[in-house]
Amino acid sequence: MRLTIKDFGLALSVPVIWGMGFTFAKAGLNEFPPIFLMSLRFTLSALMLCWFFPPPVGQFKVIFLLALVSATIQYGLTFTGLKGLDASTAVFLVQLEVPFGALLASIIFKDNLGWLRALGMAVAFFGVGLIAGAPSIRNQLFSVFLVVSGALTWSLGQVMIKKMTSITGFQLIAWLSFFAGPQMFISSLLIESGHLESIKNATIVGWGTVIYLGVIMTAVGYGIWYHILKKYDVNQAMPFLLLLPVSSIIGAVIFLGERPNLSTMLGGSIIVIGVAIIVFAGQWMASIE
């Protein structure tokens, strides 16, 4: 099925929304502990959406597990890692979601990986090696590991979502947020500290970040993404995410004053090239089947 003009515009909005989300999240992490910030994000999203979308009766166990994997664990890893990295570096590493997704699809769904996708994976991981080997990153390798682990976990969550056929995109994100908020709050209490202090000292930047992440990035962004993912093939949707680093880096330069170094830009560009090979190889393979 070809994307309609409306759905093309919606799909194009996702990388912009998510890319800017990394920029604003980086600012918010200066005021809130990472997992606590994510718990506020998903709690706000749940409070917004659950009133309008009926509970998915009979699927609570599945959604609870999905929330644990694709929200609590994934965002716990990704945003804890983001705290120790520039937003421009982290957003390149997040692109590994695509090669990880292709690998998991070949294992779980028995999709044909093919030599082109394998080449794309090798290119993408070579780019990660360039970033991780840069002198400016040597003291941040644990943060790199966390973000890469978050990308792997996100891909696993998308495989789980693809198996769910009887729930709409906005209904899914509403009730996923319903479970993810408390899961993250409990996790934060066990792992992090300084919750009350962060609330008392939060500025308009901190609370603005919570609103953007909860309303725009989660409720709107993921609602659109799940709508596109359920309506069209993954190979049609994934190319749009190649634009995510562009919007994030523009935001990081304008709002955070970041200046990505040559190693980051070179390694990040190679990652994007590898991801593009995987995405367009998937489209080519689908067209000849």
N, C-alpha and C positions, 0 to 999 in steps of 0.2 A: 504494500500500500504506500502510495506517495504521500509525503507530508502536505497538508493543506497550508495555505498562506498563513492562516491563523496559528496552526500548530508550529509552523516554521518560526514565527515570531515568538511564540511561547518557549520553544526549545532554545532559541537564541538568548532569551532573557536569563536562562538558568546559569550559564557560566558568568554572566555579569553579576547576578545576585550573589552567587557563591564566592566568586573572586573578591568582591568587595567585602564579603563577610570575613574573609581571612584578614583583611586590612583592619576592619573595626575590631575583630576579636583580639588582634595583637595589642591594640590600645586598651581594650577591656582587661586583658591579663595583667596589666600594671595595677589594677585595682581589686581584682577578685582572684582567688585560687582557681586554677583551670577547671577542675571537675565541678566545683561549686558554681562557676560561671555557666557551665553546661546544664547543671540542674535547674538554675534559674531560667535558662533559655527554654528548656523543654517543658517546664512547669507553665510558663507563660503561653507557650504554643498550645498546650493541652487546655488551659483555661479559655483560650480563644475559640478552639475548634470543636471540643467535645460536645458542646451544646447543640451543634448544628448537624452532626453526623451520628447516626445510630450506632450503638455498640455492636461489634461483630460477634453476635452470639455464636458460641461453639468454637470460636477461634482465639479465645483469650490466652490459652497456653502457648499457641504458636506465636502470637504477637508479643507476649511476655518474653519469650526466648529471642525473638527478632529484636526487640528493644534492647535486650541485654547485649547482643552481639553487635548490631549495626548502629547502636546509639551509645549505650553506656561504656562498653569496652572500646569501641572504635574512637569515639570522641574523647574519651579519657586519655587514650594513647596519643591521638593526633594533637590535641590542644595542650597537653602537658609538654609534648615535644615542641610545639609552636612557641611556647613561653621561652625556650632557650635558643630559638633561631629567628632570623629575619623572616618576615612574612613572604618575601620574594623567594627565599630558599625553600621554605616549607611547601609553598604551592607547587614548585617543580617536583618535589618528592612525592606529593600527593598524586601526581599523574601516574604513579606506579599502580594505581587502582586498575587501570586498563590492562596492562600485562598480567597482573595477578588474576583479574577477572577472566582473561582468555585461558590462563592455565587451569583455573578451577573449573571452567566450563568444559575443558577437554577431559578433566578427571571425573567430574560429577555427571555431566550430560553426554559424555563421550563425543563431544564436538571434535571435528578434525582440526588439529592445531595447524598443521601445514608448515612448510619450511619458511614461508614469508612471515608468518606470525612469530615463529621461533626466532627468526632474524630480528624482528622488531623488539622482542623481549630482550635479546642480547644487547642490542643498541641502547635500549632504555636503561638497562642495568649498568652498562658502561658509563652512561651519563651520570648515574648515581655515584659510581666510583670516582669520577672526576670531581664531583662536588664534595664527597666525603674526604678525598685526598687533599683538598685545598688547605693551605696553612691556616687560613682564618676559621676553618671548621674543626680542626683537630681537637680542640677542647670542647666540642659540641657533638661528638659522635653518638653519645647516648641519646641526645635529642633527635638526631637523624634516625637512629634505630627506632625510637618511639613513633615518629611520623611514618616511617616505612611500614612498621607493624600495623599502624592504624589503616594504611592503605590496603594491606592484605585483609584485615578484618572487614573493611567496607565492602570489598569484593565478595567476601563470603556472605555478607548480609544481602547484597544484590542478588546473589544466586538463590537465597532463601525467599526473597521477595518475588522473584520471577516464578516461583512455584505456586504463589498465591493468586488465584484467578477470580475469586468471588468477592473481592473487596475493592472499592474505588481508591484512587490516589489520595484524596483529601481525607477520606475515612481512615485509611491506613496511617497517615502521618498524625492524625488526631489521636488515635488510640495507642500508637507507638509512643507518642509524647506522654500520654497518660501514664504509661508504665516507666518510661525512661526517666522522667523527672524524679520520682521517689528513689529509683535505683541509684541514680547519680548522687542524690542528696545523701543517702546512706553511705555510699562509697566515699564521698567527700569527707563525711564525719569520721570515717575510719582511717583515712589516709592523710587528709589535709588539716590545716589549722588556720586560725585567724578569721573565721567566718563573720563573727559579730563586728570585729574591727573593720573588715572590708565593707560591710553594709553601712556602718556609721560614717566611714570616711569616703564613701563613693561619691564621685562628682557626676556632673551631667554627662561626661564622656562615658563613665562606667555604666550608668543606667541607660544611656542611649545605645550602648553596645548590646545590653540585654534585650532591649526592645527590637533592635535590628535583627539580632540572631534569632529571637523567638518568633517575631512576626514575619519579617521579610525572608530571612534565610531559611527558616524551618517551615513555617506554615505556608508561605507563598512558594518559595523555591522548591521545596521537596514535594509539595502538592502538585506543582506543574511537572516536575521530573517523573514522579510516579505515574501521572496521567500519560505522559509521552511514552514511558517505558512499557506500560501496559497496552498502549494502542499500536505501537510500532515495534519493529524488530530492534534489538539492541544495536545492531550494526548501523541502523539509521540514526539512532539517538546519540551514540558515543562521539561522533565527530564534533558535535557542538561543544563537548567538554574540552576540546583542544584549545578553546579560547579562554579557558579559566585562568591560566597563568598571565595572559595579557591584561585582563581586567584587574587582577590582583596586584601585579607589578605596577601598573599605572596608579592604582590606589595607594600602594606603599610608598611610591616616590612622592606623590602629591601630599598625602595626609600624614605620613610617618617620617618623611625625609630620608628614606632609605636610598642607598646608592649601591645596587648589586655590583659585586666585583666581576672581573673577567671570568674567573673559574666558575662562578655560579651561573653566569649567563651562558657560557659555553656548555657546561654540563647540563644545564636546564634545557638548552636548545636541543641537545642530543637526546635527552629524555623525550621531549615532545616529538622529535623525528621518529624515535622508536615507537611511541604510542600511535603516531599517524600511520606508520607501516602496518601495525596490528589492526587498526580500525579499518583502513581502506583495503587491506588484504581480506578482512572478513566480508566487506561489501563485494569484492571481486569474487570470492568463493561462493557467496550466496547467489550472485548473478549467473553463475555457470552450472548451478545445481539443477 
